């Protein structure tokens, strides 16, 4: 007996011990291969052990002694929430980053974020300032700030023409 799993041992009356190579399954002592087979009297490595755990937050590797090794990393990832940016791996899981800024700078919209749709800007009916000194009762409508009334510039003097300048307010010109 030659203690080789890749040979079949026999005893021949004329030749003595005979060790014939076989094609049996064997173990090449490398934990990173599977399906090892005997060939030519020696154990040959089979296919590489698939070492992909499908997780972005681990680095996949092979160690001949132990097999697959999955080490945690700090890679960029996507936590599936469009309301976060700069997501990173930590301790093997994807951790949300900073909140997505959805402020569109429009006082006539209520800004929010939907985890699946992203930034939302819903029209509101809040009071606002349209920047025109000649309008009054400014209110948001359909996402725009609209003046509902006109500034009364009448100074009660029939000898002046009363005007309103959008950037300057009321004026009174001699007639």
C-alpha positions in Angstrom: 0.0 0.0 0.0 1.5 3.4 -1.1 -1.1 5.4 0.9 -1.8 7.4 -2.4 -5.5 7.8 -3.0 -4.7 8.4 -6.7 -3.4 4.9 -7.3 -5.1 1.5 -7.0 -2.8 -0.9 -5.2 -2.5 -4.5 -6.3 -0.1 -7.3 -5.8 1.2 -9.1 -8.9 2.9 -12.5 -8.4 5.7 -11.7 -10.8 6.0 -7.9 -10.5 5.1 -7.6 -6.8 3.3 -4.5 -5.7 1.7 -2.5 -8.6 0.3 1.0 -8.2 -2.0 1.9 -11.1 -3.1 5.6 -11.5 -6.9 6.2 -11.1 -9.3 9.0 -11.7 -10.9 9.1 -8.2 -12.0 12.1 -6.3 -9.3 13.5 -4.0 -8.4 16.5 -1.8 -5.5 18.6 -3.0 -5.4 20.3 0.6 -6.2 23.6 -1.0 -9.5 24.9 0.5 -9.9 27.2 -2.6 -10.6 24.4 -5.0 -13.5 22.1 -5.4 -13.9 18.9 -7.5 -10.3 17.8 -7.2 -9.6 14.6 -9.2 -6.7 12.2 -9.6 -4.7 12.3 -12.8 -1.5 10.5 -13.6 -1.3 9.3 -10.0 -1.5 12.7 -8.4 -4.3 14.9 -7.1 -5.0 17.8 -9.4 -6.9 20.9 -8.4 -10.5 21.3 -9.5 -12.4 24.5 -10.2 -11.7 27.6 -8.1 -14.1 27.8 -5.1 -16.7 30.5 -5.9 -16.1 33.2 -3.3 -18.6 35.9 -4.0 -21.1 36.6 -1.2 -22.9 39.1 -3.3 -22.4 41.9 -0.7 -20.8 45.2 -1.9 -19.7 45.9 1.7 -17.3 42.9 1.8 -14.1 42.2 -0.1 -14.2 38.6 -1.3 -10.9 36.6 -1.2 -9.7 33.0 -1.0 -7.3 31.6 1.6 -5.8 28.2 0.7 -6.0 27.1 4.4 -9.6 28.2 5.2 -11.3 28.8 1.9 -13.5 31.9 1.3 -12.8 35.0 3.3 -15.1 38.0 3.4 -13.6 41.1 4.9 -15.7 44.2 5.6 -14.8 47.4 3.7 -15.7 51.1 3.6 -16.6 51.2 -0.1 -19.2 53.6 -1.5 -22.6 51.9 -1.7 -26.3 52.7 -2.3 -28.7 52.2 0.6 -31.7 52.3 -1.8 -32.9 55.6 -0.5 -32.6 58.4 -3.0 -32.9 60.9 -0.2 -29.4 60.2 1.0 -26.1 60.9 -0.7 -22.6 59.6 -0.1 -23.7 56.3 1.4 -20.7 54.2 2.6 -20.2 50.7 3.9 -19.5 50.3 7.6 -19.2 47.0 9.6 -20.5 45.1 6.6 -23.6 47.1 5.9 -24.5 50.1 3.8 -24.9 53.2 6.0 -26.9 56.2 4.7 -24.9 59.3 4.0 -26.1 63.0 4.2 -29.7 64.0 3.5 -30.3 65.1 -0.1 -31.0 68.9 -0.1 -34.3 69.4 -1.9 -34.7 73.2 -1.3 -35.6 74.7 -4.6 -35.4 78.3 -3.2 -39.1 78.9 -4.1 -41.2 80.0 -1.1 -44.3 78.9 -3.0 -43.4 75.2 -2.9 -43.2 72.8 0.1 -40.0 70.8 -0.4 -39.7 67.2 0.7 -38.0 64.0 -0.3 -39.5 60.6 -1.2 -37.2 57.6 -0.6 -38.2 56.2 -4.0 -39.0 59.4 -6.1 -36.5 61.9 -4.8 -37.1 65.6 -4.3 -40.7 66.8 -4.4 -41.8 70.4 -4.7 -45.5 70.7 -3.9 -47.2 74.0 -4.6 -48.6 75.9 -1.6 -50.9 78.8 -0.9 -48.6 80.6 1.6 -48.3 84.4 1.9 -45.2 85.7 0.0 -43.5 88.8 -1.3 -43.4 89.2 -5.1 -40.8 91.9 -4.7 -43.1 94.5 -6.3 -44.0 97.4 -4.0 -47.0 98.2 -6.2 -48.9 95.0 -5.3 -50.6 93.9 -2.1 -52.0 90.7 -0.7 -49.2 88.6 -2.3 -49.9 84.9 -2.1 -48.5 81.8 -3.7 -50.6 80.2 -6.5 -49.4 77.3 -8.8 -45.8 77.7 -7.5 -45.7 81.5 -8.2 -46.0 84.5 -6.0 -48.8 86.7 -7.2 -49.9 90.2 -6.1 -53.7 90.2 -5.7 -54.2 93.9 -5.2 -52.6 97.3 -6.1 -50.9 99.7 -3.7 -53.0 102.8 -3.2 -50.8 105.8 -3.9 -53.5 108.5 -3.9 -52.1 111.4 -1.8 -55.5 113.2 -2.0 -53.9 116.1 -3.9 -55.7 116.8 -7.2 -52.6 118.7 -8.4 -50.4 115.6 -8.5 -50.3 112.6 -10.6 -50.1 109.5 -8.4 -47.8 106.7 -9.7 -46.3 103.5 -8.3 -42.8 102.4 -9.4 -42.4 98.6 -8.9 -39.0 99.0 -7.3 -39.5 102.4 -5.7 -43.1 102.6 -4.4 -45.4 105.5 -4.6 -44.5 108.8 -6.3 -46.4 112.0 -6.9 -45.6 114.1 -10.0 -46.9 117.7 -10.5 -49.6 117.9 -13.1 
